Amino acid sequence: MTEDAILDATGLNCPEPVMMLHQHIRDLKAGGLLKVIATDPSTQRDIPKFCVFLDHQLVEQREDAGTYLYWIRKKAQ
């Protein structure tokens, strides 16, 4: 997967990762792919809910040694 933008929210705690995600997804073109890197475990709950609520596609979600990775495709306008 080739992302169009990367949001590094490493070291940030709730609600900052989702607040930053909201701004980054707004700046992304429709259909664009954003990779999010986070260390806050609450993102496992918050980011999928964010995607459902705003109708973006959570393409992939995984954890790697305490780092949470998400690939989100912005909804087409």
N, CA, C and O atoms as a GROMACS GRO file, in nm:
protein
  308
    1MET      N    1   0.084  -0.118   0.000
    1MET     CA    2   0.000   0.000   0.000
    1MET      C    3   0.089   0.124   0.000
    1MET      O    4   0.185   0.134   0.076
    2THR      N    5   0.055   0.216  -0.084
    2THR     CA    6   0.127   0.343  -0.088
    2THR      C    7   0.034   0.452  -0.035
    2THR      O    8  -0.069   0.482  -0.095
    3GLU      N    9   0.073   0.509   0.077
    3GLU     CA   10  -0.011   0.612   0.137
    3GLU      C   11   0.018   0.748   0.076
    3GLU      O   12   0.129   0.775   0.029
    4ASP      N   13  -0.083   0.834   0.079
    4ASP     CA   14  -0.069   0.970   0.029
    4ASP      C   15  -0.016   1.064   0.137
    4ASP      O   16   0.042   1.169   0.107
    5ALA      N   17  -0.035   1.027   0.264
    5ALA     CA   18   0.012   1.108   0.375
    5ALA      C   19   0.031   1.018   0.497
    5ALA      O   20  -0.028   0.910   0.506
    6ILE      N   21   0.113   1.064   0.590
    6ILE     CA   22   0.139   0.991   0.714
    6ILE      C   23   0.116   1.085   0.832
    6ILE      O   24   0.162   1.199   0.832
    7LEU      N   25   0.044   1.037   0.931
    7LEU     CA   26   0.022   1.108   1.056
    7LEU      C   27   0.096   1.031   1.165
    7LEU      O   28   0.059   0.918   1.196
    8ASP      N   29   0.198   1.091   1.222
    8ASP     CA   30   0.272   1.028   1.331
    8ASP      C   31   0.223   1.087   1.463
    8ASP      O   32   0.258   1.199   1.500
    9ALA      N   33   0.141   1.010   1.533
    9ALA     CA   34   0.086   1.053   1.660
    9ALA      C   35   0.155   0.981   1.776
    9ALA      O   36   0.098   0.967   1.884
   10THR      N   37   0.276   0.936   1.752
   10THR     CA   38   0.353   0.865   1.854
   10THR      C   39   0.371   0.953   1.977
   10THR      O   40   0.409   1.069   1.967
   11GLY      N   41   0.344   0.895   2.094
   11GLY     CA   42   0.363   0.967   2.219
   11GLY      C   43   0.245   1.053   2.261
   11GLY      O   44   0.245   1.107   2.372
   12LEU      N   45   0.146   1.066   2.177
   12LEU     CA   46   0.029   1.148   2.210
   12LEU      C   47  -0.080   1.061   2.272
   12LEU      O   48  -0.096   0.945   2.235
   13ASN      N   49  -0.154   1.119   2.366
   13ASN     CA   50  -0.262   1.046   2.433
   13ASN      C   51  -0.396   1.105   2.396
   13ASN      O   52  -0.407   1.219   2.351
   14CYS      N   53  -0.500   1.024   2.416
   14CYS     CA   54  -0.638   1.062   2.389
   14CYS      C   55  -0.667   1.197   2.452
   14CYS      O   56  -0.634   1.218   2.569
   15PRO      N   57  -0.728   1.289   2.380
   15PRO     CA   58  -0.792   1.279   2.250
   15PRO      C   59  -0.705   1.328   2.133
   15PRO      O   60  -0.753   1.338   2.020
   16GLU      N   61  -0.578   1.360   2.160
   16GLU     CA   62  -0.495   1.422   2.057
   16GLU      C   63  -0.482   1.343   1.927
   16GLU      O   64  -0.492   1.403   1.820
   17PRO      N   65  -0.460   1.210   1.928
   17PRO     CA   66  -0.447   1.140   1.800
   17PRO      C   67  -0.570   1.155   1.710
   17PRO      O   68  -0.555   1.174   1.589
   18VAL      N   69  -0.689   1.147   1.767
   18VAL     CA   70  -0.810   1.159   1.686
   18VAL      C   71  -0.832   1.303   1.641
   18VAL      O   72  -0.881   1.326   1.531
   19MET      N   73  -0.796   1.398   1.724
   19MET     CA   74  -0.807   1.539   1.683
   19MET      C   75  -0.714   1.567   1.565
   19MET      O   76  -0.752   1.634   1.469
   20MET      N   77  -0.592   1.515   1.572
   20MET     CA   78  -0.498   1.532   1.462
   20MET      C   79  -0.546   1.457   1.337
   20MET      O   80  -0.532   1.506   1.225
   21LEU      N   81  -0.603   1.338   1.358
   21LEU     CA   82  -0.656   1.260   1.246
   21LEU      C   83  -0.765   1.339   1.175
   21LEU      O   84  -0.770   1.341   1.052
   22HIS      N   85  -0.850   1.402   1.250
   22HIS     CA   86  -0.958   1.480   1.190
   22HIS      C   87  -0.902   1.589   1.097
   22HIS      O   88  -0.954   1.609   0.987
   23GLN      N   89  -0.799   1.658   1.141
   23GLN     CA   90  -0.738   1.763   1.059
   23GLN      C   91  -0.667   1.705   0.936
   23GLN      O   92  -0.681   1.758   0.826
   24HIS      N   93  -0.592   1.597   0.955
   24HIS     CA   94  -0.518   1.538   0.843
   24HIS      C   95  -0.611   1.481   0.737
   24HIS      O   96  -0.585   1.494   0.617
   25ILE      N   97  -0.720   1.417   0.779
   25ILE     CA   98  -0.813   1.358   0.683
   25ILE      C   99  -0.885   1.470   0.606
   25ILE      O  100  -0.917   1.453   0.489
   26ARG      N  101  -0.909   1.581   0.672
   26ARG     CA  102  -0.973   1.695   0.606
   26ARG      C  103  -0.885   1.749   0.493
   26ARG      O  104  -0.936   1.788   0.388
   27ASP      N  105  -0.753   1.750   0.515
   27ASP     CA  106  -0.660   1.803   0.416
   27ASP      C  107  -0.629   1.705   0.302
   27ASP      O  108  -0.570   1.744   0.201
   28LEU      N  109  -0.668   1.579   0.318
   28LEU     CA  110  -0.640   1.475   0.218
   28LEU      C  111  -0.742   1.481   0.105
   28LEU      O  112  -0.859   1.512   0.128
   29LYS      N  113  -0.699   1.451  -0.016
   29LYS     CA  114  -0.792   1.448  -0.129
   29LYS      C  115  -0.888   1.330  -0.113
   29LYS      O  116  -0.855   1.230  -0.048
   30ALA      N  117  -1.005   1.341  -0.173
   30ALA     CA  118  -1.104   1.233  -0.168
   30ALA      C  119  -1.043   1.106  -0.225
   30ALA      O  120  -0.980   1.109  -0.331
   31GLY      N  121  -1.061   0.995  -0.155
   31GLY     CA  122  -1.005   0.868  -0.199
   31GLY      C  123  -0.860   0.847  -0.159
   31GLY      O  124  -0.803   0.741  -0.186
   32GLY      N  125  -0.799   0.947  -0.096
   32GLY     CA  126  -0.659   0.938  -0.054
   32GLY      C  127  -0.641   0.842   0.062
   32GLY      O  128  -0.735   0.815   0.138
   33LEU      N  129  -0.520   0.791   0.076
   33LEU     CA  130  -0.488   0.694   0.181
   33LEU      C  131  -0.395   0.758   0.284
   33LEU      O  132  -0.289   0.810   0.249
   34LEU      N  133  -0.436   0.754   0.410
   34LEU     CA  134  -0.359   0.810   0.520
   34LEU      C  135  -0.312   0.697   0.610
   34LEU      O  136  -0.390   0.611   0.650
   35LYS      N  137  -0.183   0.698   0.642
   35LYS     CA  138  -0.128   0.603   0.740
   35LYS      C  139  -0.115   0.676   0.872
   35LYS      O  140  -0.061   0.787   0.878
   36VAL      N  141  -0.165   0.614   0.978
   36VAL     CA  142  -0.157   0.672   1.112
   36VAL      C  143  -0.070   0.580   1.198
   36VAL      O  144  -0.088   0.459   1.200
   37ILE      N  145   0.025   0.642   1.268
   37ILE     CA  146   0.113   0.571   1.361
   37ILE      C  147   0.083   0.626   1.499
   37ILE      O  148   0.093   0.747   1.521
   38ALA      N  149   0.048   0.538   1.594
   38ALA     CA  150   0.012   0.584   1.728
   38ALA      C  151   0.066   0.487   1.832
   38ALA      O  152   0.095   0.371   1.803
   39THR      N  153   0.078   0.536   1.955
   39THR     CA  154   0.120   0.451   2.066
   39THR      C  155   0.014   0.444   2.176
   39THR      O  156   0.029   0.366   2.270
   40ASP      N  157  -0.090   0.521   2.165
   40ASP     CA  158  -0.198   0.521   2.264
   40ASP      C  159  -0.293   0.404   2.236
   40ASP      O  160  -0.355   0.400   2.130
   41PRO      N  161  -0.306   0.310   2.328
   41PRO     CA  162  -0.394   0.194   2.306
   41PRO      C  163  -0.540   0.232   2.279
   41PRO      O  164  -0.612   0.157   2.214
   42SER      N  165  -0.584   0.348   2.328
   42SER     CA  166  -0.724   0.387   2.306
   42SER      C  167  -0.754   0.412   2.159
   42SER      O  168  -0.870   0.417   2.120
   43THR      N  169  -0.651   0.430   2.076
   43THR     CA  170  -0.675   0.448   1.933
   43THR      C  171  -0.736   0.323   1.870
   43THR      O  172  -0.802   0.330   1.766
   44GLN      N  173  -0.715   0.207   1.934
   44GLN     CA  174  -0.775   0.083   1.883
   44GLN      C  175  -0.927   0.090   1.884
   44GLN      O  176  -0.994   0.024   1.804
   45ARG      N  177  -0.980   0.168   1.975
   45ARG     CA  178  -1.125   0.189   1.984
   45ARG      C  179  -1.166   0.314   1.908
   45ARG      O  180  -1.264   0.313   1.833
   46ASP      N  181  -1.091   0.422   1.927
   46ASP     CA  182  -1.131   0.552   1.876
   46ASP      C  183  -1.122   0.566   1.725
   46ASP      O  184  -1.211   0.624   1.663
   47ILE      N  185  -1.015   0.515   1.665
   47ILE     CA  186  -0.998   0.533   1.521
   47ILE      C  187  -1.101   0.454   1.440
   47ILE      O  188  -1.157   0.510   1.346
   48PRO      N  189  -1.129   0.328   1.472
   48PRO     CA  190  -1.237   0.261   1.398
   48PRO      C  191  -1.372   0.331   1.412
   48PRO      O  192  -1.448   0.339   1.315
   49LYS      N  193  -1.404   0.382   1.531
   49LYS     CA  194  -1.529   0.455   1.550
   49LYS      C  195  -1.530   0.584   1.469
   49LYS      O  196  -1.633   0.620   1.411
   50PHE      N  197  -1.418   0.653   1.464
   50PHE     CA  198  -1.404   0.775   1.384
   50PHE      C  199  -1.437   0.743   1.238
   50PHE      O  200  -1.511   0.817   1.172
   51CYS      N  201  -1.381   0.633   1.187
   51CYS     CA  202  -1.402   0.596   1.047
   51CYS      C  203  -1.548   0.563   1.019
   51CYS      O  204  -1.602   0.606   0.917
   52VAL      N  205  -1.611   0.489   1.107
   52VAL     CA  206  -1.752   0.454   1.089
   52VAL      C  207  -1.838   0.580   1.093
   52VAL      O  208  -1.926   0.598   1.008
   53PHE      N  209  -1.814   0.665   1.190
   53PHE     CA  210  -1.894   0.785   1.210
   53PHE      C  211  -1.885   0.880   1.090
   53PHE      O  212  -1.985   0.940   1.050
   54LEU      N  213  -1.764   0.894   1.033
   54LEU     CA  214  -1.745   0.988   0.922
   54LEU      C  215  -1.741   0.920   0.785
   54LEU      O  216  -1.712   0.984   0.684
   55ASP      N  217  -1.769   0.789   0.782
   55ASP     CA  218  -1.782   0.714   0.658
   55ASP      C  219  -1.651   0.702   0.579
   55ASP      O  220  -1.652   0.699   0.456
   56HIS      N  221  -1.538   0.696   0.650
   56HIS     CA  222  -1.410   0.667   0.586
   56HIS      C  223  -1.385   0.517   0.598
   56HIS      O  224  -1.444   0.451   0.683
   57GLN      N  225  -1.299   0.463   0.512
   57GLN     CA  226  -1.273   0.320   0.512
   57GLN      C  227  -1.145   0.290   0.591
   57GLN      O  228  -1.038   0.340   0.557
   58LEU      N  229  -1.158   0.208   0.694
   58LEU     CA  230  -1.041   0.159   0.766
   58LEU      C  231  -0.990   0.039   0.688
   58LEU      O  232  -1.042  -0.072   0.702
   59VAL      N  233  -0.888   0.060   0.607
   59VAL     CA  234  -0.837  -0.041   0.515
   59VAL      C  235  -0.763  -0.151   0.592
   59VAL      O  236  -0.780  -0.269   0.564
   60GLU      N  237  -0.682  -0.109   0.689
   60GLU     CA  238  -0.605  -0.206   0.767
   60GLU      C  239  -0.573  -0.146   0.903
   60GLU      O  240  -0.556  -0.025   0.918
   61GLN      N  241  -0.565  -0.235   1.001
   61GLN     CA  242  -0.531  -0.197   1.138
   61GLN      C  243  -0.445  -0.308   1.194
   61GLN      O  244  -0.480  -0.426   1.183
   62ARG      N  245  -0.330  -0.272   1.256
   62ARG     CA  246  -0.248  -0.374   1.320
   62ARG      C  247  -0.163  -0.314   1.429
   62ARG      O  248  -0.142  -0.193   1.436
   63GLU      N  249  -0.113  -0.403   1.514
   63GLU     CA  250  -0.026  -0.362   1.624
   63GLU      C  251   0.110  -0.427   1.604
   63GLU      O  252   0.120  -0.543   1.565
   64ASP      N  253   0.215  -0.351   1.632
   64ASP     CA  254   0.351  -0.402   1.621
   64ASP      C  255   0.430  -0.352   1.741
   64ASP      O  256   0.477  -0.239   1.742
   65ALA      N  257   0.444  -0.438   1.842
   65ALA     CA  258   0.525  -0.408   1.961
   65ALA      C  259   0.485  -0.277   2.028
   65ALA      O  260   0.571  -0.194   2.057
   66GLY      N  261   0.356  -0.258   2.052
   66GLY     CA  262   0.308  -0.138   2.122
   66GLY      C  263   0.288  -0.017   2.033
   66GLY      O  264   0.253   0.090   2.082
   67THR      N  265   0.308  -0.034   1.904
   67THR     CA  266   0.279   0.073   1.807
   67THR      C  267   0.158   0.028   1.727
   67THR      O  268   0.152  -0.085   1.679
   68TYR      N  269   0.062   0.118   1.714
   68TYR     CA  270  -0.062   0.087   1.644
   68TYR      C  271  -0.060   0.157   1.508
   68TYR      O  272  -0.036   0.277   1.498
   69LEU      N  273  -0.085   0.078   1.405
   69LEU     CA  274  -0.080   0.128   1.267
   69LEU      C  275  -0.218   0.117   1.204
   69LEU      O  276  -0.288   0.017   1.220
   70TYR      N  277  -0.256   0.222   1.133
   70TYR     CA  278  -0.387   0.228   1.067
   70TYR      C  279  -0.369   0.285   0.927
   70TYR      O  280  -0.291   0.377   0.906
   71TRP      N  281  -0.442   0.230   0.832
   71TRP     CA  282  -0.449   0.284   0.698
   71TRP      C  283  -0.595   0.319   0.672
   71TRP      O  284  -0.682   0.233   0.676
   72ILE      N  285  -0.618   0.446   0.645
   72ILE     CA  286  -0.755   0.497   0.631
   72ILE      C  287  -0.771   0.562   0.493
   72ILE      O  288  -0.693   0.649   0.455
   73ARG      N  289  -0.873   0.517   0.422
   73ARG     CA  290  -0.902   0.577   0.291
   73ARG      C  291  -1.016   0.678   0.310
   73ARG      O  292  -1.125   0.644   0.356
   74LYS      N  293  -0.987   0.802   0.272
   74LYS     CA  294  -1.089   0.907   0.284
   74LYS      C  295  -1.204   0.879   0.189
   74LYS      O  296  -1.184   0.837   0.075
   75LYS      N  297  -1.322   0.902   0.238
   75LYS     CA  298  -1.441   0.876   0.156
   75LYS      C  299  -1.438   0.962   0.030
   75LYS      O  300  -1.387   1.075   0.029
   76ALA      N  301  -1.494   0.906  -0.076
   76ALA     CA  302  -1.506   0.981  -0.202
   76ALA      C  303  -1.617   1.082  -0.184
   76ALA      O  304  -1.720   1.052  -0.124
   77GLN      N  305  -1.598   1.201  -0.236
   77GLN     CA  306  -1.697   1.308  -0.220
   77GLN      C  307  -1.815   1.285  -0.308
   77GLN      O  308  -1.908   1.365  -0.308
   0.00000   0.00000   0.00000
